[in-house]
Amino acid sequence: MLKVEKLTSAYGRIKVLHDISLDMGQNEIVAIVGSNGAGKTTLLRALSGVQPVLSGRIMFDGKEIQSVPAHLRVARGLVQSPEGRQIFGPLSVEDNLRLGAFRRARENVEQGLAQVYAMFPILAEKRALAAQGLSGGQQQMLAIGRALMAEPKLLLLDEPSLGLSPLLVDQILAAVVDLRNRGMAILLVEQNASAALAIADRGYVLETGNVVHSGEAQALLSDPKVKEAYLGL
Ligand code: ATP
C-alpha cells in the first residue's frame, strides 16, 4: 500500500527528515510516535504532498508519487486529516462533510454521509449547526469524517487525540480500529504513544527526524527503551 524509501525533507537549509524508510500494508494501523519536534507532522505532510521532498521515494499503490501534486494524491486515495482540524467554522457540520466529498459521484454522497453519521452519531445530531460551535472532540470527529468523505484507501491522521478527554480519545481510536477492520490503512501520528501503540499493528518511533525503533506495536509497547523514553513508564 505505502512504501517510503530514504525520504529526506527540510525547512530551508535545515533538514528535519533524514532517510526515513517505512512500509505499510493494506488493512493495517501503523503508528508514528516520538516527542515534540521529532518530525512526525512533517512526515505526514511530505506523504500528502504539501511539504517538499528533497530526496527519496514514496510508492503508493504500486506507483511513485513523490512528484504527484497533493490534490491528485487525494484523488488516488491518500487522504490526510490535518493536525488542528482545520474545519470551516461558519459552515454547517454537514457542509463541512460535503466539502470532503468531491471525489464521490453525486449518488454516493448521501451514502458517505450516512456512514460518517453512523460512526459519529453526535455529528448527525448537530448536522445543521455551524461547525465552530462543536466541542474539540466533536471537531476532531468532523475532521476525520470529512477525510472519510474523500474515500481514502490510506488515511493519514495527525494527532487525533490532541486536547481530548480520555473518553473521547477512546471513542476516536475505536473508530480508527473500526475503519481498519473495514479494510482501510491508517497511518496514525500521535504524541500519546501508549494510546496509539495500543491500537496499532505496527509502529515507528521517530527521533530528530530519524527512525530509531520500529516493529510490532506490542513489541514496542514492551520494549524497555521505548517504555522509558516515550511511554513515561
Ligand atoms: P509536534 O508534535 O510538535 O507537531 P512533530 O514530531 O510533528 O512535532 P514537526 O512539526 O514535523 O515535528 O517538526 C520537525 C522539526 O521541524 C522541528 O524541529 C520543528 O521545529 C521544525 N519545523 C516544523 N515546521 C517548521 C516550519 N514551518 N519552518 C521551520 N521549521 C519547522
Boltz pocket constraint, residues with backbone or C-beta under 6 A from the ligand:
constraints:
  - pocket:
      binder: B
      contacts: [[A, 11], [A, 16], [A, 34], [A, 35], [A, 36], [A, 37], [A, 38], [A, 39], [A, 40], [A, 41], [A, 42], [A, 43], [A, 191]]
      max_distance: 6.0
